[in-house]
Amino acid sequence: MKMTHVFPTYQRFPFAIESGQGVHLTDDQGQTYLDFTAGIGVCNFGYQNAAIQTAVHQQLTKIWHTSNLYENALQEQVATLLTNGDERLVYFANSGTEANEAALKLARKYTGKTAILAFNHSFHGRTYGAMSMTGNPSIQAGYAPLVAGVQFADYNDPAAIQQITPRLAAVILEVVQGEGGVFAGQAEWLRAVNQACQQQGVLLIIDEVQSGIGRTGYRLAYEGYGLDPDIYTVAKGLANGLPVGAMVGKAKLAMAFGPGSHGSTFAGNALAMAAAQAVLQQLTPAFLQTVQHKAQSVWQVLTDEIAPLAIVKQVTGKGLMIGIHLAPQVPVAKVIAALQHQQLLTLSAGDNTLRLLPPLVMSTADLLAGLAKIKTVLLALETEVTA
């Protein structure tokens, strides 16, 4: 099928995904794949998860949508689960981009300041505010003028700490940069950023859109570093595929986000909330421990068998958020295509990186089987480029 009535904003593979079961997907040609993408970090609980399906089906028989002009018990229940007992408040949105846009607006409104410090190779979304905070010129190309007041520093660079001064409204960062190449923050540096923000009266915004909801083995990646953000944002995995995002901020920020200050018609949609509640109820400490244990097995193989390959520059990431950085002579698109022929779906990221975001419910056996296919394909390409 050739798509002729849709804007060509995506580089699409020549097949359509028609169904999914567990951690496997089947296309329109009857081919079944092991999924190392989770819909770009969205379907963390796989496909046809019984608890999520039941919750959405039950809500479907009640009401699909009601405006935010009324009290909403389901939103309150999800917000309570999401904040996990912290004294924080939630603003629901429809995507990670919208959540980051809300964070930018809140930071400026609360502080009365406009300057924002973001980081090179970051990705925060494609609306004007979120895109202006994204450290990737190719994403910004053709859309000038961007939102003013955003400056950039190098990620994990100690010199960036010196740019955190009282003139800033906020610093925004990803604990693990996803689209930019799956680069994990160094613990000491992240804590220094957090401390500098607190000392200088600057808000710290952590973008957990891709790294949150268990992806690194913690509910939110920042928890693994002992950070204390003023605002964090989540989306992708929050409702396992139904459109939702959330901005979560400290209670003190409520004074700047009163009635009429921000809003969205579809935000906090009943079906998305039902799915999000079912996701968060399954995101237990015991479940997160299993993710950490599986990640240990995965990283053992990555370290011992994948990283030493001649065409691999380095392996980066945290938990089940993985980047295999390839040598320039091996285009990542070629690797992805070869893996598709081996019935394994994978992703790309910046720096010619093979990105892996498998569903968190995938078994250790399936995870290792997928890595074995990756090793086989990389070895074949290694032989090809060195012949």
C-alpha positions as CSV (number, residue, x, y, z in Angstrom):
1,M,0.0,0.0,0.0
2,K,1.3,3.4,-1.0
3,M,0.2,6.3,1.2
4,T,-0.8,9.2,-1.1
5,H,-3.2,11.3,1.0
6,V,-1.0,11.9,4.0
7,F,1.8,14.5,4.3
8,P,5.2,12.7,3.9
9,T,6.5,13.8,7.3
10,Y,7.7,10.3,8.2
11,Q,10.2,8.0,6.4
12,R,8.2,4.8,6.5
13,F,9.2,1.2,6.1
14,P,7.4,-0.6,3.3
15,F,5.0,-2.6,5.4
16,A,2.2,-2.0,7.9
17,I,1.9,-3.4,11.4
18,E,-1.6,-5.0,11.7
19,S,-1.6,-6.8,15.0
20,G,0.4,-7.4,18.2
21,Q,0.5,-10.0,20.9
22,G,2.8,-9.8,23.9
23,V,6.1,-8.6,22.6
24,H,5.6,-9.7,19.0
25,L,4.1,-7.7,16.0
26,T,2.7,-9.0,12.8
27,D,2.7,-7.1,9.5
28,D,0.3,-7.0,6.5
29,Q,2.4,-9.6,4.8
30,G,2.0,-12.2,7.6
31,Q,5.5,-11.7,8.9
32,T,5.9,-11.7,12.7
33,Y,8.7,-9.8,14.5
34,L,10.2,-9.6,17.9
35,D,9.7,-6.0,18.9
36,F,12.7,-4.0,20.2
37,T,10.9,-0.7,19.6
38,A,7.8,-0.7,21.8
39,G,6.3,1.9,19.5
40,I,9.3,4.2,20.3
41,G,9.2,3.5,24.0
42,V,5.4,3.6,24.3
43,C,4.1,0.0,24.7
44,N,6.2,-0.8,27.8
45,F,3.6,-3.5,28.8
46,G,3.5,-5.0,25.3
47,Y,0.5,-5.6,23.2
48,Q,-3.0,-6.8,24.4
49,N,-2.1,-6.4,28.1
50,A,-5.1,-7.8,29.8
51,A,-5.4,-5.2,32.6
52,I,-5.0,-2.3,30.3
53,Q,-7.5,-3.7,27.8
54,T,-10.0,-4.4,30.5
55,A,-9.7,-0.9,31.9
56,V,-10.2,0.8,28.6
57,H,-13.1,-1.5,27.6
58,Q,-14.9,-0.8,30.8
59,Q,-14.4,3.0,30.4
60,L,-15.5,2.7,26.8
61,T,-18.9,1.5,28.0
62,K,-19.3,4.6,30.3
63,I,-18.0,7.7,28.6
64,W,-15.2,8.5,26.1
65,H,-14.8,12.2,26.7
66,T,-16.0,14.9,29.0
67,S,-14.6,18.4,29.1
68,N,-12.3,19.7,31.8
69,L,-15.2,22.0,33.1
70,Y,-16.2,19.2,35.5
71,E,-14.6,17.4,38.4
72,N,-12.9,14.2,37.2
73,A,-12.2,11.4,39.7
74,L,-10.3,9.3,37.1
75,Q,-7.8,12.2,36.6
76,E,-7.4,12.5,40.3
77,Q,-6.7,8.8,40.7
78,V,-4.1,8.8,38.0
79,A,-2.5,12.0,39.3
80,T,-2.3,10.4,42.8
81,L,-0.6,7.3,41.4
82,L,1.8,9.3,39.2
83,T,2.9,11.6,42.1
84,N,3.3,8.5,44.3
85,G,2.4,10.4,47.5
86,D,4.6,13.4,46.8
87,E,3.3,16.9,47.3
88,R,3.2,17.6,43.6
89,L,0.4,18.5,41.1
90,V,-0.3,17.2,37.7
91,Y,-1.3,18.9,34.5
92,F,-2.5,16.4,31.9
93,A,-1.7,16.9,28.2
94,N,-2.0,14.8,25.0
95,S,1.8,14.2,24.3
96,G,5.3,14.7,25.5
97,T,5.6,17.8,23.4
98,E,2.6,19.3,25.0
99,A,3.8,18.4,28.5
100,N,7.2,20.1,27.8
101,E,5.4,23.2,26.3
102,A,3.4,23.4,29.5
103,A,6.6,23.1,31.6
104,L,8.1,26.0,29.6
105,K,5.0,28.2,30.1
106,L,4.8,27.4,33.8
107,A,8.5,28.1,34.4
108,R,8.3,31.5,32.8
109,K,5.1,32.4,34.4
110,Y,6.1,31.4,37.9
111,T,9.6,33.0,37.8
112,G,8.8,36.0,35.7
113,K,12.0,35.3,33.8
114,T,12.4,34.1,30.2
115,A,15.9,32.6,29.8
116,I,16.1,28.8,29.5
117,L,19.2,26.6,29.5
118,A,18.9,23.4,27.4
119,F,21.5,21.0,26.0
120,N,23.0,20.0,22.7
121,H,21.7,16.8,21.2
122,S,18.5,17.0,23.3
123,F,15.0,16.5,22.1
124,H,11.9,18.0,23.8
125,G,9.3,18.0,21.0
126,R,8.2,19.8,17.8
127,T,5.9,22.6,18.9
128,Y,7.6,26.0,18.9
129,G,8.5,26.1,22.5
130,A,9.5,22.5,22.8
131,M,11.4,22.7,19.5
132,S,13.2,25.9,20.6
133,M,14.5,23.9,23.6
134,T,15.7,21.0,21.4
135,G,19.4,21.0,20.7
136,N,19.2,19.7,17.2
137,P,19.5,22.2,14.3
138,S,18.1,19.8,11.8
139,I,14.8,19.7,13.6
140,Q,14.7,23.4,13.8
141,A,15.7,24.0,10.2
142,G,13.2,26.1,8.2
143,Y,11.1,27.3,11.3
144,A,12.9,30.5,12.3
145,P,12.4,32.6,14.2
146,L,12.2,30.3,17.2
147,V,11.2,31.2,20.7
148,A,13.8,33.6,22.1
149,G,15.7,33.2,25.3
150,V,16.9,29.6,24.9
151,Q,20.7,28.9,25.2
152,F,22.5,25.6,24.9
153,A,25.4,23.9,26.6
154,D,27.1,20.5,26.2
155,Y,25.6,17.6,28.0
156,N,27.7,16.1,30.8
157,D,30.1,19.1,30.6
158,P,31.2,20.6,33.9
159,A,31.4,24.0,32.2
160,A,27.7,24.0,31.8
161,I,27.3,24.4,35.6
162,Q,28.7,27.9,35.3
163,Q,25.8,28.9,33.0
164,I,23.3,28.3,35.7
165,T,22.8,31.8,37.1
166,P,19.8,33.6,38.7
167,R,18.9,35.2,35.3
168,L,17.5,31.7,34.2
169,A,13.9,30.7,34.6
170,A,14.8,27.0,34.2
171,V,17.2,24.4,33.1
172,I,15.7,21.5,31.1
173,L,17.4,18.2,30.5
174,E,16.8,14.5,29.8
175,V,18.4,12.1,32.3
176,V,19.1,9.9,29.3
177,Q,19.1,11.8,26.0
178,G,17.0,9.6,23.7
179,E,16.7,10.9,20.2
180,G,20.2,12.5,20.4
181,G,21.9,9.1,20.8
182,V,20.9,7.5,24.1
183,F,23.5,9.3,26.2
184,A,23.0,8.8,29.9
185,G,23.8,11.6,32.3
186,Q,26.8,11.2,34.6
187,A,25.5,11.0,38.2
188,E,27.9,13.5,39.6
189,W,27.2,16.0,36.9
190,L,23.4,15.6,37.1
191,R,23.6,16.2,40.9
192,A,25.8,19.3,40.4
193,V,23.2,20.7,37.9
194,N,20.4,20.0,40.5
195,Q,22.4,21.7,43.3
196,A,23.3,24.7,41.1
197,C,19.6,25.2,40.2
198,Q,18.6,25.1,43.9
199,Q,21.3,27.5,44.9
200,Q,20.6,30.0,42.1
201,G,16.8,29.9,42.4
202,V,16.4,28.3,39.0
203,L,13.8,25.7,38.3
204,L,15.0,22.2,37.1
205,I,12.8,20.6,34.5
206,I,13.5,16.9,33.8
207,D,12.1,15.5,30.6
208,E,11.1,11.9,31.3
209,V,9.0,11.4,28.2
210,Q,11.1,8.5,26.9
211,S,13.1,7.5,30.0
212,G,10.2,7.4,32.4
213,I,7.5,4.8,33.3
214,G,10.0,2.1,34.2
215,R,12.3,2.4,31.1
216,T,15.5,2.5,33.2
217,G,14.3,0.2,35.9
218,Y,13.0,3.1,38.0
219,R,9.5,4.7,37.9
220,L,11.3,7.8,36.6
221,A,15.0,7.8,35.6
222,Y,15.8,10.7,37.8
223,E,15.0,8.6,40.9
224,G,18.0,6.5,40.1
225,Y,20.2,9.5,40.6
226,G,18.6,11.0,43.7
227,L,17.5,14.2,41.9
228,D,14.8,16.6,43.0
229,P,13.3,18.3,39.9
230,D,10.8,21.2,40.3
231,I,9.0,19.9,37.2
232,Y,9.1,16.6,35.3
233,T,7.3,15.5,32.2
234,V,6.1,12.1,31.1
235,A,4.2,10.7,28.1
236,K,5.2,7.8,25.9
237,G,4.8,4.8,28.2
238,L,2.1,6.4,30.5
239,A,-0.9,4.9,28.8
240,N,0.8,2.1,26.8
241,G,-0.2,3.6,23.4
242,L,-3.2,5.9,24.0
243,P,-2.2,9.6,23.6
244,V,-1.4,11.2,26.9
245,G,1.2,13.3,28.5
246,A,1.7,14.9,31.9
247,M,3.6,17.7,33.5
248,V,4.2,17.2,37.2
249,G,5.3,20.1,39.3
250,K,5.9,21.0,43.0
251,A,2.9,22.3,44.8
252,K,4.4,25.8,45.2
253,L,4.0,26.3,41.4
254,A,0.2,26.1,41.6
255,M,0.0,29.9,42.1
256,A,1.2,30.4,38.5
257,F,-1.2,27.9,36.9
258,G,-4.6,28.9,38.0
259,P,-7.9,28.8,36.0
260,G,-7.5,30.0,32.4
261,S,-3.7,30.0,32.5
262,H,-3.4,26.8,30.4
263,G,-5.7,24.2,29.0
264,S,-6.6,21.6,26.4
265,T,-9.8,20.1,25.1
266,F,-8.7,16.5,25.0
267,A,-6.2,16.5,27.9
268,G,-7.0,13.9,30.5
269,N,-9.3,12.0,28.1
270,A,-11.2,9.3,29.9
271,L,-9.9,6.4,27.8
272,A,-6.3,7.6,28.2
273,M,-6.8,8.0,31.9
274,A,-8.2,4.5,32.2
275,A,-5.1,3.1,30.4
276,A,-2.7,5.2,32.4
277,Q,-4.3,4.0,35.7
278,A,-3.8,0.4,34.6
279,V,-0.2,1.1,33.6
280,L,0.7,2.8,36.9
281,Q,-1.0,0.1,38.9
282,Q,1.3,-2.5,37.3
283,L,4.4,-0.3,37.7
284,T,5.1,-1.8,41.2
285,P,8.5,-2.0,43.0
286,A,8.5,-5.7,42.3
287,F,7.9,-5.1,38.6
288,L,10.7,-2.5,38.5
289,Q,13.1,-5.0,40.1
290,T,12.4,-7.5,37.3
291,V,13.3,-4.7,34.8
292,Q,16.5,-4.1,36.6
293,H,17.4,-7.8,36.7
294,K,16.7,-8.2,33.0
295,A,18.7,-5.1,32.2
296,Q,21.7,-6.6,34.1
297,S,21.6,-9.6,31.8
298,V,21.3,-7.4,28.7
299,W,24.1,-5.2,29.7
300,Q,26.4,-8.1,30.4
301,V,25.9,-9.2,26.7
302,L,26.2,-5.7,25.4
303,T,29.5,-5.2,27.3
304,D,31.0,-8.6,26.6
305,E,29.8,-9.3,23.0
306,I,28.5,-6.2,21.3
307,A,30.7,-3.4,22.4
308,P,34.0,-5.2,21.4
309,L,32.9,-5.5,17.7
310,A,35.1,-3.5,15.3
311,I,32.1,-1.6,13.8
312,V,30.7,-0.6,17.2
313,K,32.1,2.7,18.6
314,Q,30.4,2.5,22.0
315,V,27.3,1.3,23.7
316,T,25.4,3.8,25.8
317,G,22.2,4.1,27.8
318,K,20.6,2.8,31.0
319,G,18.3,0.0,31.9
320,L,16.3,-1.1,28.8
321,M,17.1,2.2,26.9
322,I,20.1,1.3,24.8
323,G,22.2,2.9,22.1
324,I,24.7,1.0,19.9
325,H,26.8,3.6,18.2
326,L,28.1,2.4,14.8
327,A,31.1,3.3,12.8
328,P,30.4,5.8,10.0
329,Q,30.9,3.2,7.2
330,V,27.9,1.2,8.5
331,P,24.8,3.3,8.2
332,V,22.3,2.5,10.9
333,A,19.5,2.3,8.3
334,K,21.2,-0.6,6.7
335,V,21.4,-2.4,10.1
336,I,17.8,-1.8,10.8
337,A,16.8,-3.2,7.4
338,A,19.0,-6.3,7.9
339,L,17.4,-6.9,11.3
340,Q,13.9,-6.6,9.8
341,H,14.9,-9.5,7.5
342,Q,15.8,-11.4,10.7
343,Q,12.4,-10.6,12.2
344,L,13.6,-8.1,14.7
345,L,12.3,-4.5,14.8
346,T,14.7,-1.8,16.0
347,L,15.1,2.0,15.9
348,S,17.7,4.7,15.1
349,A,18.9,7.7,17.0
350,G,21.5,10.4,16.5
351,D,25.2,9.7,16.1
352,N,24.5,6.8,13.7
353,T,23.0,4.8,16.6
354,L,21.0,1.6,16.7
355,R,18.4,2.3,19.4
356,L,16.7,-0.4,21.4
357,L,13.6,0.2,23.5
358,P,12.1,-3.3,24.0
359,P,8.8,-3.7,26.0
360,L,9.6,-3.9,29.7
361,V,7.6,-7.1,29.9
362,M,9.9,-8.9,27.5
363,S,11.5,-12.1,28.9
364,T,15.2,-12.3,29.5
365,A,15.3,-15.2,26.9
366,D,13.7,-13.0,24.2
367,L,15.9,-10.1,25.1
368,L,19.0,-12.2,24.7
369,A,17.7,-13.8,21.5
370,G,17.2,-10.3,20.0
371,L,20.8,-9.4,21.0
372,A,22.0,-12.5,19.4
373,K,20.4,-11.5,16.1
374,I,22.0,-8.0,16.4
375,K,25.4,-9.6,16.9
376,T,25.0,-11.9,13.9
377,V,24.0,-9.0,11.7
378,L,26.8,-6.7,12.9
379,L,29.4,-9.5,12.4
380,A,28.1,-10.0,8.8
381,L,28.3,-6.2,8.1
382,E,31.7,-6.1,9.8
383,T,33.0,-8.7,7.4
384,E,31.4,-6.9,4.5
385,V,33.1,-3.5,5.2
386,T,36.5,-5.0,5.9
387,A,36.6,-7.3,3.0
